[in-house]
Amino acid sequence: MAKGRGLGYTVARMKPRLSIVVPTWNRKDLALACLASLDAQCFQSAEVLLVDDASTDGTAEAVGGRFPAARIVRMAKNGGFARAVNAGIREAGGDLILLLNNDMTLAPEFLARLVDTADTSDAAFFAPLVLFQDEVNLVYSAGDAQSVSGRPESIGFRQRLDTFEHPGTIFGVSAGAALYRREVFDRAGLFDEWFGAYFEDADLSFRARLVGFRAQFVPGAVAYHIGSASIAGRTWWRTRQCCRNHLLLVLRNMPAPLLWRHRGAILRERGHQWRRLLSAARCEFGLLRSLGLAAGTGLSIVSALPHALSGRIGIQSGRVISTEELEALLTSPERSP
């Protein structure tokens, strides 16, 4: 079996079992650290695809020089997380596909624990235990919950690891570090590129749940996350994406009976998202410009509505889970500080 220097992963002459897709944009230091942690894995029967989303800092060259066995997928222009990840998934050959942010590093048995669980489980997508890299006693995520308000939540966020109770069930996974069976993408579709970044993974989790797939938390697979490192603190941009994409998530995925039944929680969450947006814009740009940015966000939402509503038709027509079963999986809305 041919191998390259550095990463001990299979050069893809034969079909790999596991494909690892790492999207990256600049911050070559993060990409190199991420791939170094992959190089140290106990499980090494996989292909690695680094999707370079039009970096300008020499990321592709640095990775190619240090990890020549990694396949580099170069994007012609920067198009955001969803587009980059989709490009990697299309190139991936494995029946299992791991998505991994460039600001993740992994414990040595991370891959082995995930694959072993997939071998013995009927679930279709899997969430590891993600800890803060600089505070390893704090949980970053243990899978995702989905609120009836339409807001996705990271389970266990900032809880102490020694007192954290592992969730028995999870609704979905964060694409920052998650393992999927290929059939999830075959049946539920790829990431919706209209989302760009933020909530695009919640949208996929929702669609996967609607067609009958189940998610599972794997506490023995541990990853360490820096957190929004690649966006360099663009708080307003992140808040804008969440405000816009929350509505897309709800309109596409929430069945009509639940839209009506939980309309109060959904409307309250819309208000919460707009308040966060205005606050972030005012802090970053001042009052007058914040009003213009809010107006621009509103126009962006309006322009996305036809796509969301047309997508809703196909998503809801393919739903196999009952309204009652889905509602039982959703949680009551909770506010973050």
C-alpha positions in Angstrom: 0.0 0.0 0.0 1.6 3.2 -1.2 2.2 5.9 1.4 3.7 9.3 1.3 6.2 10.9 3.7 4.6 12.6 6.7 1.0 11.7 7.0 0.8 7.9 6.9 -2.5 7.9 5.0 -3.3 5.8 1.9 -2.5 7.4 -1.4 -5.9 7.0 -3.1 -5.2 4.3 -5.7 -7.7 2.1 -4.0 -10.9 3.2 -2.5 -10.3 4.4 1.1 -12.7 3.5 3.9 -12.4 6.9 5.5 -12.0 10.3 3.9 -11.0 13.3 6.0 -12.0 16.7 4.6 -10.3 19.8 6.2 -11.4 23.2 4.8 -9.0 26.0 5.4 -8.6 29.7 4.6 -5.3 31.3 5.4 -3.9 30.6 8.9 -1.5 27.9 7.6 -0.3 27.5 11.2 -3.7 26.1 12.1 -3.8 23.8 9.1 -0.3 22.4 9.8 -1.2 21.8 13.5 -4.4 20.1 12.5 -2.7 17.8 10.0 0.1 17.0 12.5 -2.5 15.7 14.9 -3.9 13.5 12.1 -0.4 12.3 11.5 -0.2 11.1 15.1 -3.4 9.0 15.0 -3.5 5.4 15.8 -5.9 4.8 12.9 -4.3 5.7 9.6 -6.2 3.9 6.8 -7.7 7.0 5.4 -7.3 9.7 2.8 -6.9 13.4 3.7 -8.2 16.2 1.5 -7.3 19.7 2.4 -9.6 22.2 0.7 -7.8 25.5 0.3 -10.5 28.1 0.0 -8.3 30.6 -2.0 -5.8 31.2 0.8 -3.2 34.0 0.2 -0.7 33.0 2.8 0.9 30.0 1.1 -1.2 27.4 3.0 -1.3 24.9 0.1 2.4 25.1 -0.5 3.2 24.7 3.2 0.9 21.7 3.6 2.2 20.1 0.3 5.8 20.4 1.5 5.2 18.9 4.9 2.4 16.5 4.2 2.7 15.3 0.6 0.3 12.5 1.0 -2.6 14.9 1.6 -4.6 15.8 -1.4 -5.1 19.5 -1.9 -8.3 20.7 -3.5 -7.8 24.4 -4.5 -10.8 26.7 -4.8 -10.5 29.4 -7.4 -12.0 32.0 -5.1 -13.1 32.2 -1.5 -16.6 31.0 -1.3 -17.2 30.1 2.4 -17.3 27.0 4.5 -20.3 25.3 2.9 -18.9 25.6 -0.6 -15.4 24.4 0.4 -16.7 21.4 2.4 -19.0 20.4 -0.5 -16.0 20.5 -2.9 -14.1 18.1 -0.5 -17.1 15.8 -0.1 -17.4 15.5 -3.9 -13.7 14.5 -4.1 -13.8 12.1 -1.2 -13.7 8.4 -1.9 -14.6 6.9 1.5 -17.9 5.5 2.7 -17.1 7.4 6.0 -16.4 11.1 5.7 -14.9 13.1 8.6 -15.3 16.9 8.4 -12.7 18.7 10.4 -12.1 22.4 10.9 -8.5 23.7 10.5 -8.6 25.0 14.1 -9.1 21.5 15.5 -6.4 19.2 16.9 -7.1 15.6 18.0 -6.3 13.1 20.7 -4.4 10.1 19.3 -7.3 7.7 19.4 -9.8 10.1 17.9 -10.2 8.4 14.6 -10.1 4.9 15.9 -12.9 5.6 18.5 -15.2 7.2 15.8 -14.7 4.4 13.3 -15.1 1.7 15.9 -18.4 3.3 16.9 -19.6 3.5 13.3 -18.8 -0.2 12.9 -21.1 -1.2 15.8 -23.9 1.5 15.6 -26.9 2.0 13.4 -26.5 5.8 13.7 -25.5 7.7 10.5 -23.6 10.6 11.9 -21.4 11.0 14.9 -20.3 13.8 17.2 -17.0 13.6 19.2 -16.3 15.3 22.5 -14.8 18.7 21.7 -12.9 20.6 24.4 -11.4 24.1 24.5 -7.8 23.9 23.4 -6.6 26.4 26.0 -9.0 25.2 28.7 -9.1 21.5 28.4 -11.3 21.1 31.5 -14.2 22.9 29.6 -16.5 21.4 27.1 -16.9 23.1 23.7 -19.4 20.7 22.3 -20.8 17.2 22.8 -23.1 17.2 19.8 -25.9 19.6 18.9 -29.4 20.1 20.3 -32.1 21.8 18.2 -34.6 24.1 19.9 -38.3 24.4 18.9 -37.4 28.1 18.4 -35.1 27.1 15.5 -31.9 27.9 17.3 -29.3 25.2 17.4 -27.2 24.8 20.6 -23.9 23.2 21.3 -24.5 20.7 24.1 -22.4 21.2 27.2 -20.9 24.5 26.0 -18.5 25.9 28.7 -19.5 23.2 31.2 -16.7 21.7 33.4 -15.6 18.3 32.1 -15.5 16.7 35.5 -19.2 17.5 36.2 -20.5 17.3 32.6 -23.2 14.6 32.1 -22.9 12.9 28.7 -26.1 13.3 26.7 -28.0 10.2 26.0 -29.3 11.5 22.7 -28.3 14.3 20.4 -30.2 15.9 17.6 -27.2 16.6 15.3 -23.5 17.3 15.0 -21.3 20.3 14.4 -19.5 20.1 11.1 -16.3 21.5 12.8 -15.6 17.9 13.8 -18.1 15.2 12.8 -18.2 11.8 11.1 -20.9 11.0 8.5 -21.8 8.0 6.5 -21.8 8.8 2.8 -25.5 7.9 2.6 -26.3 11.0 4.7 -25.1 13.2 1.8 -26.7 10.9 -0.8 -30.1 11.1 0.8 -30.2 14.4 2.7 -28.0 16.3 0.3 -24.8 18.3 0.7 -24.4 21.5 2.7 -26.6 24.3 1.4 -24.2 26.9 0.0 -26.7 29.7 0.6 -25.8 29.5 4.3 -22.1 30.2 3.6 -21.1 29.6 7.2 -23.0 29.2 10.5 -26.0 27.0 10.9 -25.2 25.2 7.7 -24.4 22.1 9.7 -27.6 22.5 11.7 -29.5 22.6 8.4 -27.9 19.4 7.3 -28.5 17.7 10.7 -32.2 18.7 10.5 -32.5 17.4 6.9 -30.9 14.1 7.9 -33.2 13.8 10.9 -36.2 14.4 8.6 -35.3 11.5 6.3 -34.8 9.2 9.3 -31.1 9.2 10.1 -29.9 9.1 13.8 -27.0 11.0 15.4 -24.8 9.6 18.2 -22.3 11.2 20.6 -18.9 9.4 21.0 -17.4 10.6 24.2 -14.1 8.6 23.7 -13.3 10.6 20.6 -11.7 13.8 21.9 -10.8 16.9 19.9 -9.5 20.3 20.9 -10.9 23.5 19.4 -9.6 27.1 19.3 -12.9 28.6 18.4 -13.6 30.9 15.4 -9.9 31.3 14.9 -10.1 31.5 11.2 -12.6 34.4 11.1 -10.2 36.6 13.2 -12.8 38.0 15.6 -15.3 39.4 13.0 -18.1 39.5 15.5 -20.5 41.4 13.4 -20.1 39.2 10.4 -20.6 36.1 12.5 -23.7 37.6 14.1 -25.1 38.6 10.7 -24.7 35.1 9.4 -26.5 33.7 12.5 -29.4 36.2 12.1 -29.9 35.4 8.5 -29.3 31.7 8.6 -31.6 31.1 11.6 -34.6 32.1 9.4 -33.4 30.0 6.5 -33.0 27.0 8.9 -36.6 27.4 10.2 -38.2 28.0 6.9 -36.6 25.1 5.2 -36.9 22.4 7.8 -39.6 23.0 10.4 -42.8 21.2 9.5 -45.9 23.4 9.2 -47.6 22.0 12.4 -44.5 22.8 14.5 -44.1 26.2 12.8 -47.6 27.1 14.0 -47.4 25.4 17.4 -44.1 27.1 18.3 -44.6 30.3 16.5 -44.1 32.3 19.8 -40.7 30.8 20.5 -39.6 31.2 16.9 -40.7 34.9 16.8 -38.9 35.5 20.1 -35.8 34.0 18.7 -36.0 36.2 15.6 -36.2 39.2 17.9 -33.2 37.9 19.9 -31.2 37.5 16.7 -31.9 41.0 15.5 -31.0 42.5 18.9 -27.7 40.7 18.8 -27.0 41.9 15.3 -27.7 45.5 16.1 -25.6 45.4 19.2 -22.6 43.8 17.4 -22.9 46.3 14.5 -23.1 49.3 16.9 -20.1 48.1 18.9 -18.0 47.5 15.9 -19.0 50.3 13.5 -21.1 52.9 15.4 -24.8 53.7 15.5 -25.3 55.3 12.0 -23.5 52.6 10.1 -25.1 49.9 12.2 -28.5 50.9 10.8 -27.3 50.6 7.2 -25.7 47.2 8.0 -29.0 46.0 9.5 -30.9 47.2 6.4 -28.4 45.3 4.2 -28.9 42.1 6.3 -32.7 42.5 5.8 -32.2 42.7 2.0 -30.0 39.6 2.2 -32.7 37.7 4.0 -35.3 38.8 1.5 -33.2 37.7 -1.4 -32.7 34.3 0.1 -36.4 33.6 0.8 -37.2 32.2 -2.7 -34.4 29.7 -2.3 -35.5 28.7 1.2 -39.1 28.3 0.3 -38.4 26.3 -2.9 -36.0 24.1 -0.9 -38.7 23.6 1.7 -40.9 21.9 -0.8 -38.4 19.1 -1.5 -37.3 18.8 2.1 -40.8 18.4 3.5 -42.0 16.1 0.7 -39.1 13.7 1.6 -39.8 13.7 5.4 -40.3 10.2 6.9 -40.2 11.1 10.6 -43.6 11.9 12.1 -44.3 15.4 13.6 -44.6 13.8 17.0 -41.3 12.0 16.8 -39.6 15.1 15.6 -41.1 17.3 18.3 -39.9 14.9 20.9 -36.3 15.4 19.7 -36.5 19.2 19.9 -35.7 21.1 23.1 -37.2 24.1 24.7 -35.5 27.4 23.8 -32.7 28.6 26.1 -30.9 31.9 26.1 -27.1 32.2 26.1 -25.7 35.1 28.1 
